[in-house]
Amino acid sequence: MRVMAQMGMVMNLDKCIGCHTCSVTCKQAWTNRTGVEYVWFNNVETRPGQGYPRTYEDQEKWKGGWVVGRNGKLTLRTGSRLKRLLQIFSSPKLPSIQEYYEPWTYDYETLTNAPVQEHTPVAQPRSLLSNEPMKVEWSANWDDNLGGAPELTQQDPVLQKISAEIKEKFEQTYMFYLPRICEHCINPSCAASCPSGAIYKREEDGIVLVDQDRCRGWRQCVTGCPYKKVYFNHRTGKAEKCTFCFPRVEVGIPTVCSETCVGRLRYIGIILYDADRVLEAASTPDEQDLYMAQRSIILDPHDPEVIRAAEKAGISRDWIESAQRSPIYSLITRFEVALPLHPEYRTMPMVWYIPPLSPVVDALTETGHDGEDAGNIFGAIESLRIPVEYLAELFAAGDTNLVTGVLKKLGAMRAYMRDLNLGRPADESIAAAVGMTGQEIQDMHRLLAIAKYDERYVIPTAHAEQGPEMEEFDTGCSLDYDGGPGMGGWGPFGETSGGSTPIAVENFHMLAARQTTDTLSAPPDKNQRVNLLNWDGKGAPEGLFPPKGDGGGVGPDSPSVTEPKP
């Protein structure tokens, strides 16, 4: 058993109101710059719908994720290494800008500078790629609130897998919102697809990042990711993706999308898993068994044997305690209400979802029934306006029983807690009907309904003694972007592919501490470093040359060095 820690997220879809605050704040923080105008690390899709990019879930077309071959071995859907090598200069399975959308702005100057005239001037949309006038036909959220249905949504790859009867009733089907970020998979196919080895999974927390210095823009990672959450920056010639806001996470702060979420639907924590069993679990033959296969590699952080193995693997005690308090572990393993997005891709995703239940109460109330009565809810689960078959294709590889079981637990929680809130005695038969106890129902209700900030986000901080190692010797950092820290000149594969490699990338908390700290987090050669942050450009900065007479070479007072003139 080789224990590793993995950062993960769970989203409660019952709470998402589709406000897109998460998308906007992520856009401002990470992709508000040239070359990634079309990129949304976080986007919110209205379901049913085609998603972003269009029909990304159609793996027969895009060839993302893993498949089990005839010999029972796990292989990339794109084919063998030889096949991918032959396609390295022109990967044929890439979404075009039409599948994403052509980003645009408006010619506001026409409005501000137009002379007085009979008709009100119009701000014409202009492409951010070509600066030419364009007609807006598609965007990252064009399906919002069923906009364009049913013409566009009938092309939803998930909708095509379910019965024709449900398709015919689509316009009466309840919509719901699906926020998406990179899944930071335990078994990432994007990393396996990269010829340069530029995509790597951090050993300490499992976050998947792109080493901008090693990336050569082959774009095989874009093809390999079944969720299409790796993007190509056409200006720098590099791949980029969601970073799970690792500079924030390292100091115990949740991701930007979670911090700004209006509905408070996101939960962040870590789980411990057995790395030795990942390949075995991902190779499970039956797709509907993949959910339990991934569950099986998640370890109980309270188990003494697991704790010993974790400490032996170098996982610190406070991280183990964080895993014990993790809301991710509780929702996935203890309450069993969180499900992975498309487990059939075999990437072992670590962004999980609680399926939406909301319509059942309103639907029952409209018919004159008690919408929160346990018997009514249980009976109405399978006739929800949100088709259980559709949810099963998203979160359970088509296993409707798994989704129905989760929805019944959510319905039982509503019925059980209503009795308590109305001052009536608790009906333990409601909890027993879904295989839970009354206390478990109350604990789940607290976590899903009224959990405070530190209960929703249990994020252990990076250790001070690991700071220099993580900052100085890490081979890559996804903060090396155009205009950001770590820009390193240009090269034959686009900007930043050549030039000198920066010594370190400082995050926003570490910069000041690096200059003053005397703790273990201070670099051992701090006194030998040159501080150019406060240099005014005149003379030689302190420490640039060895002091005179130390035998270390010429210094500013040496006759061979000309003193700069003021």
C-alpha positions as CSV (number, residue, x, y, z in Angstrom):
1,M,0.0,0.0,0.0
2,R,1.5,3.3,-1.2
3,V,-0.5,6.1,0.4
4,M,-0.8,9.5,-1.4
5,A,-2.8,12.6,-0.8
6,Q,-5.2,14.0,-3.3
7,M,-6.9,17.4,-3.3
8,G,-10.5,17.2,-4.5
9,M,-13.7,19.1,-4.8
10,V,-17.4,18.2,-4.5
11,M,-20.2,20.4,-6.0
12,N,-23.8,20.2,-4.8
13,L,-25.8,20.8,-7.9
14,D,-29.0,21.4,-5.9
15,K,-27.5,24.8,-5.0
16,C,-26.2,26.0,-8.3
17,I,-28.2,29.0,-9.6
18,G,-26.3,29.5,-12.8
19,C,-25.0,33.0,-11.9
20,H,-21.6,32.3,-13.4
21,T,-19.8,34.3,-10.7
22,C,-17.3,31.4,-10.5
23,S,-16.6,31.6,-14.2
24,V,-16.1,35.4,-14.2
25,T,-13.8,35.5,-11.2
26,C,-11.7,32.6,-12.6
27,K,-11.5,34.3,-15.9
28,Q,-10.2,37.5,-14.3
29,A,-7.7,35.7,-12.2
30,W,-6.3,33.3,-14.7
31,T,-7.2,33.9,-18.4
32,N,-7.7,37.6,-18.7
33,R,-4.9,38.1,-21.2
34,T,-3.9,37.7,-24.8
35,G,-3.9,34.3,-26.4
36,V,-6.6,32.8,-24.1
37,E,-9.6,34.9,-24.9
38,Y,-11.7,31.8,-25.6
39,V,-10.5,29.9,-22.6
40,W,-12.6,29.3,-19.5
41,F,-10.9,27.2,-16.8
42,N,-14.2,27.3,-15.0
43,N,-17.5,27.3,-17.0
44,V,-21.1,26.6,-16.1
45,E,-23.1,24.5,-18.6
46,T,-26.9,24.3,-18.8
47,R,-27.9,20.6,-19.1
48,P,-29.2,19.2,-21.3
49,G,-26.9,20.9,-23.8
50,Q,-23.8,20.5,-26.0
51,G,-21.3,21.7,-23.4
52,Y,-18.1,23.6,-24.0
53,P,-16.5,22.9,-26.4
54,R,-19.4,21.6,-28.4
55,T,-20.1,17.9,-27.9
56,Y,-16.9,17.3,-25.9
57,E,-18.5,14.2,-24.4
58,D,-18.5,12.4,-27.8
59,Q,-15.4,10.4,-27.3
60,E,-16.0,8.5,-30.6
61,K,-15.3,11.8,-32.2
62,W,-12.6,13.3,-29.9
63,K,-10.9,10.2,-28.7
64,G,-10.3,11.3,-25.1
65,G,-9.6,9.3,-22.0
66,W,-8.7,5.6,-21.6
67,V,-10.1,2.3,-22.9
68,V,-9.4,-1.3,-21.9
69,G,-7.9,-3.2,-24.8
70,R,-8.5,-6.8,-25.8
71,N,-5.6,-7.9,-23.7
72,G,-7.2,-6.2,-20.7
73,K,-4.6,-3.5,-20.5
74,L,-5.4,0.2,-20.2
75,T,-4.5,2.2,-23.2
76,L,-5.2,5.7,-24.4
77,R,-8.2,6.0,-26.7
78,T,-6.0,7.9,-29.2
79,G,-4.0,4.7,-29.8
80,S,-0.6,3.3,-29.3
81,R,2.6,5.4,-28.8
82,L,3.6,4.7,-32.4
83,K,0.3,6.0,-33.7
84,R,0.5,9.1,-31.6
85,L,4.1,9.7,-32.7
86,L,3.1,9.6,-36.4
87,Q,0.5,12.3,-35.6
88,I,2.6,14.4,-33.4
89,F,2.9,17.3,-35.9
90,S,-0.8,17.4,-36.7
91,S,-3.1,15.9,-34.2
92,P,-6.4,15.3,-36.1
93,K,-8.7,15.2,-33.1
94,L,-8.7,18.8,-31.9
95,P,-11.7,21.1,-31.3
96,S,-11.6,24.0,-33.7
97,I,-12.4,27.6,-32.6
98,Q,-15.9,27.0,-33.9
99,E,-16.3,24.1,-31.3
100,Y,-15.1,26.5,-28.6
101,Y,-16.3,29.9,-29.9
102,E,-14.7,32.9,-31.5
103,P,-14.3,35.4,-28.7
104,W,-15.5,38.9,-29.4
105,T,-15.8,42.4,-28.1
106,Y,-17.7,45.4,-29.2
107,D,-16.6,48.5,-31.1
108,Y,-17.5,50.8,-28.2
109,E,-15.4,53.7,-29.8
110,T,-18.3,54.0,-32.3
111,L,-20.6,54.9,-29.5
112,T,-18.3,57.3,-27.8
113,N,-17.0,59.2,-30.9
114,A,-20.0,59.0,-33.2
115,P,-21.3,62.5,-34.2
116,V,-24.9,63.6,-33.5
117,Q,-27.2,61.8,-36.0
118,E,-30.7,60.8,-36.5
119,H,-30.2,57.1,-35.5
120,T,-28.5,55.8,-32.4
121,P,-25.1,54.3,-33.3
122,V,-24.5,50.6,-32.7
123,A,-21.5,48.9,-31.2
124,Q,-20.7,46.2,-33.7
125,P,-19.2,43.0,-32.5
126,R,-15.6,42.4,-33.5
127,S,-13.5,39.3,-33.3
128,L,-10.8,39.3,-30.6
129,L,-8.8,37.0,-32.9
130,S,-8.9,38.9,-36.2
131,N,-10.4,42.3,-35.1
132,E,-12.8,41.9,-38.0
133,P,-16.5,42.5,-37.8
134,M,-18.3,39.2,-37.0
135,K,-21.7,37.7,-36.4
136,V,-22.1,36.2,-32.9
137,E,-23.3,32.6,-33.3
138,W,-21.9,30.6,-30.4
139,S,-20.2,31.1,-27.0
140,A,-19.1,29.1,-24.0
141,N,-22.6,29.4,-22.5
142,W,-24.9,29.6,-25.5
143,D,-27.2,27.0,-24.1
144,D,-27.8,29.0,-20.9
145,N,-31.3,28.4,-19.7
146,L,-32.1,26.3,-22.7
147,G,-31.3,29.1,-25.1
148,G,-31.5,27.7,-28.6
149,A,-33.3,24.5,-27.7
150,P,-34.2,22.1,-29.1
151,E,-32.1,22.6,-32.2
152,L,-28.7,22.7,-30.4
153,T,-29.5,20.6,-27.4
154,Q,-30.6,17.6,-29.5
155,Q,-26.9,17.3,-30.4
156,D,-26.1,16.7,-26.7
157,P,-24.0,13.4,-26.7
158,V,-25.5,12.4,-23.4
159,L,-29.1,13.0,-24.6
160,Q,-28.4,10.7,-27.6
161,K,-27.6,7.8,-25.3
162,I,-31.0,7.7,-23.5
163,S,-34.5,6.7,-24.7
164,A,-36.3,8.3,-27.6
165,E,-39.3,8.9,-25.2
166,I,-37.2,11.2,-23.0
167,K,-35.9,13.0,-26.1
168,E,-39.5,13.7,-27.2
169,K,-40.3,15.2,-23.8
170,F,-37.2,17.3,-23.7
171,E,-38.9,20.6,-23.7
172,Q,-40.8,19.6,-20.5
173,T,-37.6,18.3,-18.9
174,Y,-36.2,20.3,-16.0
175,M,-32.9,22.0,-16.7
176,F,-30.0,22.1,-14.3
177,Y,-26.6,23.7,-14.1
178,L,-23.3,21.8,-14.3
179,P,-20.2,23.8,-13.2
180,R,-17.0,22.3,-14.6
181,I,-13.3,22.7,-13.9
182,C,-10.3,20.4,-14.6
183,E,-10.9,17.1,-12.8
184,H,-7.3,16.9,-11.6
185,C,-7.6,13.2,-12.1
186,I,-5.8,10.5,-10.2
187,N,-5.1,8.7,-13.6
188,P,-4.9,11.8,-16.0
189,S,-4.9,10.9,-19.7
190,C,-3.7,14.4,-20.5
191,A,-0.4,13.7,-18.8
192,A,0.0,10.3,-20.4
193,S,-0.7,11.9,-23.8
194,C,2.0,14.6,-23.6
195,P,5.1,13.8,-25.7
196,S,7.2,16.3,-23.8
197,G,6.3,15.2,-20.3
198,A,5.2,18.8,-19.6
199,I,2.0,17.9,-17.7
200,Y,2.7,16.4,-14.3
201,K,0.8,15.5,-11.2
202,R,2.1,17.1,-8.0
203,E,3.2,14.4,-5.6
204,E,2.2,16.3,-2.5
205,D,-1.4,17.1,-3.3
206,G,-2.2,15.5,-6.7
207,I,-2.9,18.8,-8.5
208,V,-2.2,18.5,-12.2
209,L,-0.1,21.3,-13.7
210,V,1.6,22.2,-17.0
211,D,5.4,22.9,-17.0
212,Q,5.5,25.9,-19.3
213,D,9.2,25.4,-19.9
214,R,8.9,21.9,-21.1
215,C,5.7,22.3,-23.1
216,R,6.3,22.3,-26.9
217,G,2.8,22.9,-28.0
218,W,2.1,19.4,-29.5
219,R,-1.5,19.7,-28.3
220,Q,-1.7,15.9,-27.7
221,C,-2.9,16.7,-24.2
222,V,-5.9,18.6,-25.6
223,T,-6.9,15.5,-27.5
224,G,-6.2,13.2,-24.6
225,C,-8.3,15.0,-22.1
226,P,-11.9,13.7,-22.3
227,Y,-13.3,16.7,-20.5
228,K,-11.5,19.1,-22.9
229,K,-10.1,21.1,-20.0
230,V,-6.6,21.6,-21.5
231,Y,-6.4,24.6,-23.8
232,F,-3.9,25.9,-26.3
233,N,-2.6,29.5,-26.0
234,H,-2.2,30.5,-29.6
235,R,0.1,33.4,-28.7
236,T,2.6,31.6,-26.5
237,G,2.3,28.2,-28.2
238,K,1.8,26.5,-24.9
239,A,-0.9,24.4,-23.2
240,E,-2.7,25.8,-20.2
241,K,-5.3,24.4,-17.8
242,C,-6.9,25.0,-14.4
243,T,-4.3,25.0,-11.7
244,F,-6.7,24.4,-8.8
245,C,-5.5,27.9,-7.7
246,F,-2.5,26.2,-6.1
247,P,-0.8,29.4,-4.8
248,R,-4.0,29.9,-2.7
249,V,-4.4,26.3,-1.7
250,E,-0.8,26.1,-0.5
251,V,-1.5,28.7,2.1
252,G,-4.9,27.2,3.1
253,I,-7.2,29.4,1.0
254,P,-9.8,27.9,-1.3
255,T,-9.9,28.3,-5.0
256,V,-11.2,31.5,-6.5
257,C,-14.3,29.7,-7.9
258,S,-15.1,28.3,-4.5
259,E,-14.4,31.5,-2.6
260,T,-16.8,33.5,-4.8
261,C,-19.5,30.9,-5.2
262,V,-22.8,32.6,-4.5
263,G,-24.6,29.3,-3.7
264,R,-21.8,27.9,-1.5
265,L,-22.1,24.7,-3.4
266,R,-18.4,23.8,-3.5
267,Y,-16.5,21.7,-0.9
268,I,-12.7,21.3,-0.9
269,G,-10.6,18.8,1.0
270,I,-8.1,16.0,0.6
271,I,-8.4,12.2,0.5
272,L,-5.8,9.5,1.0
273,Y,-5.7,6.8,-1.7
274,D,-3.7,3.7,-2.5
275,A,-1.5,4.6,-5.5
276,D,-0.5,1.0,-6.0
277,R,-4.1,0.1,-7.0
278,V,-4.9,2.9,-9.4
279,L,-4.1,0.9,-12.5
280,E,-6.1,-2.1,-11.3
281,A,-9.1,0.1,-10.5
282,A,-9.0,2.0,-13.8
283,S,-8.8,-1.2,-15.8
284,T,-12.1,-2.6,-14.4
285,P,-13.8,-4.2,-17.4
286,D,-17.4,-3.1,-16.7
287,E,-17.9,0.7,-16.9
288,Q,-20.6,0.6,-14.3
289,D,-18.2,-0.9,-11.8
290,L,-15.7,2.0,-12.2
291,Y,-17.5,4.1,-9.5
292,M,-17.0,1.4,-6.8
293,A,-13.5,0.7,-8.2
294,Q,-12.5,4.3,-7.6
295,R,-14.2,4.2,-4.2
296,S,-12.1,1.2,-3.3
297,I,-8.8,2.9,-3.6
298,I,-9.9,5.7,-1.3
299,L,-8.5,4.9,2.1
300,D,-10.0,5.4,5.6
301,P,-7.9,8.1,7.2
302,H,-9.0,6.9,10.6
303,D,-7.6,3.4,10.1
304,P,-4.4,3.0,12.2
305,E,-2.7,1.0,9.4
306,V,-3.4,3.7,6.9
307,I,-2.1,6.4,9.3
308,R,1.1,4.4,9.7
309,A,1.5,4.0,6.0
310,A,0.8,7.6,5.4
311,E,3.4,8.8,7.9
312,K,5.9,6.3,6.3
313,A,5.2,7.9,2.9
314,G,6.1,11.3,4.3
315,I,2.5,12.7,4.7
316,S,2.6,15.0,7.8
317,R,0.3,14.5,10.7
318,D,-1.7,17.7,10.1
319,W,-2.5,16.5,6.6
320,I,-3.7,13.2,7.9
321,E,-6.0,15.1,10.4
322,S,-7.2,17.2,7.5
323,A,-8.1,14.0,5.6
324,Q,-10.1,12.8,8.7
325,R,-12.1,16.1,8.7
326,S,-12.4,16.3,4.9
327,P,-15.9,17.1,3.6
328,I,-14.8,15.3,0.4
329,Y,-14.2,12.1,2.2
330,S,-17.5,12.4,4.1
331,L,-19.6,13.1,1.0
332,I,-18.0,10.4,-1.1
333,T,-17.4,7.6,1.3
334,R,-19.4,8.2,4.5
335,F,-22.7,9.6,3.1
336,E,-22.2,8.2,-0.4
337,V,-24.0,11.0,-2.2
338,A,-21.2,12.4,-4.4
339,L,-20.6,10.9,-7.8
340,P,-17.8,11.4,-10.4
341,L,-18.4,13.0,-13.7
342,H,-18.2,10.4,-16.5
343,P,-16.3,7.6,-14.6
344,E,-16.3,5.6,-17.9
345,Y,-13.4,7.8,-19.1
346,R,-11.3,5.9,-16.6
347,T,-9.3,8.9,-15.6
348,M,-10.4,8.7,-11.9
349,P,-11.7,12.3,-11.7
350,M,-11.5,14.1,-8.4
351,V,-14.2,16.7,-8.9
352,W,-17.4,15.0,-7.9
353,Y,-21.1,16.0,-8.0
354,I,-24.2,15.6,-5.8
355,P,-27.0,15.1,-8.4
356,P,-29.9,17.7,-8.3
357,L,-33.1,16.8,-6.5
358,S,-34.9,20.2,-6.4
359,P,-37.8,19.6,-8.8
360,V,-39.4,16.7,-6.9
361,V,-40.8,18.9,-4.1
362,D,-42.4,21.4,-6.5
363,A,-43.7,18.7,-8.8
364,L,-45.4,16.9,-5.9
365,T,-46.8,20.1,-4.4
366,E,-48.4,21.1,-7.8
367,T,-50.3,17.8,-7.8
368,G,-51.7,18.4,-4.3
369,H,-49.4,16.1,-2.5
370,D,-47.1,16.8,0.4
371,G,-43.8,17.5,-1.4
372,E,-41.6,16.6,1.6
373,D,-43.3,13.4,2.8
374,A,-40.9,10.5,2.7
375,G,-43.3,8.1,1.0
376,N,-44.2,10.6,-1.7
377,I,-40.6,11.6,-2.4
378,F,-39.4,7.9,-2.6
379,G,-42.2,7.2,-5.0
380,A,-41.6,10.2,-7.2
381,I,-37.8,9.8,-7.6
382,E,-37.9,7.7,-10.8
383,S,-40.5,10.0,-12.4
384,L,-38.6,13.2,-11.8
385,R,-38.7,15.9,-14.5
386,I,-34.9,15.5,-14.6
387,P,-34.6,12.1,-16.1
388,V,-32.7,9.7,-13.9
389,E,-31.4,8.1,-17.1
390,Y,-29.8,11.4,-18.0
391,L,-28.2,11.9,-14.6
392,A,-26.9,8.3,-14.8
393,E,-25.2,8.9,-18.1
394,L,-23.4,11.8,-16.6
395,F,-22.4,10.5,-13.2
396,A,-22.7,6.7,-13.2
397,A,-21.9,5.3,-16.6
398,G,-25.6,4.7,-17.1
399,D,-26.3,2.9,-13.8
400,T,-29.7,4.3,-12.8
401,N,-29.8,2.4,-9.5
402,L,-26.8,4.3,-8.3
403,V,-28.3,7.7,-9.0
404,T,-31.7,6.7,-7.6
405,G,-30.0,5.6,-4.4
406,V,-28.4,9.0,-4.0
407,L,-31.6,10.9,-4.8
408,K,-33.5,8.8,-2.2
409,K,-30.9,9.8,0.4
410,L,-31.3,13.4,-0.4
411,G,-35.1,13.0,-0.2
412,A,-34.9,11.2,3.1
413,M,-32.8,14.0,4.5
414,R,-35.5,16.5,3.6
415,A,-38.3,14.4,5.2
416,Y,-36.3,13.5,8.3
417,M,-35.2,17.1,9.0
418,R,-38.6,18.5,8.4
419,D,-40.0,16.5,11.4
420,L,-37.2,17.8,13.6
421,N,-37.6,21.4,12.4
422,L,-41.4,21.3,13.1
423,G,-40.8,19.9,16.6
424,R,-42.0,16.5,15.9
425,P,-40.2,13.3,17.0
426,A,-37.7,11.9,14.5
427,D,-38.9,9.1,12.3
428,E,-35.9,6.7,12.3
429,S,-37.6,4.5,9.7
430,I,-36.9,7.2,7.1
431,A,-33.2,7.0,7.8
432,A,-33.3,3.2,7.9
433,A,-35.0,3.1,4.5
434,V,-31.9,4.5,2.9
435,G,-29.4,2.6,4.9
436,M,-28.5,5.5,7.3
437,T,-28.9,6.4,10.9
438,G,-30.6,9.5,12.2
439,Q,-27.3,10.9,13.3
440,E,-25.8,10.4,9.9
441,I,-28.8,12.2,8.3
442,Q,-28.3,15.1,10.7
443,D,-24.5,15.2,10.0
444,M,-25.2,15.2,6.2
445,H,-27.8,17.9,6.6
446,R,-25.3,20.1,8.5
447,L,-22.6,19.6,5.8
448,L,-24.9,20.2,2.9
449,A,-27.1,23.0,4.3
450,I,-25.5,25.0,7.1
451,A,-21.8,24.1,7.1
452,K,-19.6,27.0,7.9
453,Y,-16.5,28.2,5.9
454,D,-14.0,26.0,7.8
455,E,-16.2,22.9,7.4
456,R,-16.6,23.3,3.7
457,Y,-13.0,24.0,3.0
458,V,-10.6,21.8,4.9
459,I,-7.3,22.7,3.2
460,P,-4.0,21.9,4.9
461,T,-1.2,24.4,4.2
462,A,2.1,23.5,2.7
463,H,4.8,23.0,5.2
464,A,7.4,25.7,5.7
465,E,10.3,23.2,5.5
466,Q,9.0,22.2,2.1
467,G,8.7,25.7,0.8
468,P,12.2,26.1,-0.7
469,E,12.0,22.7,-2.3
470,M,8.6,23.3,-3.8
471,E,9.5,26.8,-5.0
472,E,13.1,26.4,-6.1
473,F,13.4,22.9,-7.4
474,D,10.0,22.2,-9.0
475,T,10.6,21.7,-12.7
476,G,7.5,23.5,-13.8
477,C,4.9,26.0,-12.8
478,S,1.6,27.0,-14.4
479,L,2.1,30.6,-13.4
480,D,4.6,31.0,-16.2
481,Y,2.2,32.7,-18.5
482,D,2.3,35.7,-20.8
483,G,2.7,38.8,-18.7
484,G,2.9,36.8,-15.5
485,P,5.9,35.8,-13.3
486,G,8.4,33.6,-15.0
487,M,8.2,34.9,-18.6
488,G,11.4,33.6,-20.1
489,G,11.9,35.1,-23.6
490,W,11.0,33.3,-26.8
491,G,12.0,30.2,-28.7
492,P,11.2,28.1,-31.7
493,F,8.0,26.7,-30.2
494,G,6.4,30.1,-29.3
495,E,7.0,32.7,-26.7
496,T,8.5,31.6,-23.4
497,S,9.8,28.4,-25.0
498,G,13.4,29.6,-25.0
499,G,15.6,32.0,-23.0
500,S,16.7,31.7,-19.4
501,T,14.7,29.7,-16.9
502,P,13.6,31.8,-13.8
503,I,15.2,30.7,-10.6
504,A,12.0,30.8,-8.6
505,V,8.3,31.8,-8.9
506,E,7.1,33.6,-5.8
507,N,3.5,33.4,-4.8
508,F,1.7,36.3,-3.3
509,H,2.3,35.2,0.3
510,M,5.9,34.1,0.1
511,L,7.5,37.1,-1.5
512,A,7.8,39.3,1.6
513,A,8.7,36.3,3.8
514,R,11.5,35.3,1.6
515,Q,13.3,38.6,2.2
516,T,13.1,38.6,6.0
517,T,12.5,35.1,7.4
518,D,15.1,33.3,9.5
519,T,13.0,30.1,9.8
520,L,13.5,26.8,8.1
521,S,11.6,28.1,5.1
522,A,14.5,30.5,4.3
523,P,16.7,29.4,1.5
524,P,20.1,28.2,2.8
525,D,21.9,30.6,0.5
526,K,19.8,33.7,1.3
527,N,22.8,35.8,2.4
528,Q,24.5,35.1,-0.9
529,R,21.6,36.3,-3.0
530,V,21.3,39.6,-4.8
531,N,18.2,41.6,-4.0
532,L,17.2,43.5,-7.2
533,L,13.7,44.3,-5.9
534,N,14.9,47.5,-4.2
535,W,17.8,48.4,-6.6
536,D,17.4,51.9,-8.1
537,G,19.6,51.1,-11.1
538,K,22.5,53.1,-9.9
539,G,25.8,51.6,-9.0
540,A,26.1,47.9,-8.2
541,P,23.5,46.2,-6.0
542,E,24.7,44.8,-2.7
543,G,26.0,41.3,-3.1
544,L,26.5,41.4,-6.9
545,F,30.2,41.2,-6.5
546,P,32.2,39.3,-3.8
547,P,33.6,41.7,-1.1
548,K,37.2,42.9,-1.7
549,G,39.9,40.7,-0.5
550,D,38.0,37.5,0.0
551,G,39.7,35.8,-2.9
552,G,36.5,35.2,-4.7
553,G,37.3,37.3,-7.7
554,V,37.0,40.9,-8.6
555,G,34.8,43.3,-6.7
556,P,33.6,46.8,-7.2
557,D,36.7,48.2,-5.5
558,S,39.1,46.2,-7.6
559,P,41.2,48.2,-10.1
560,S,39.8,46.0,-12.9
561,V,36.3,47.2,-12.4
562,T,35.2,50.6,-13.5
563,E,33.0,52.4,-11.0
564,P,29.8,53.4,-12.7
565,K,29.2,57.1,-13.0
566,P,26.2,58.6,-11.1
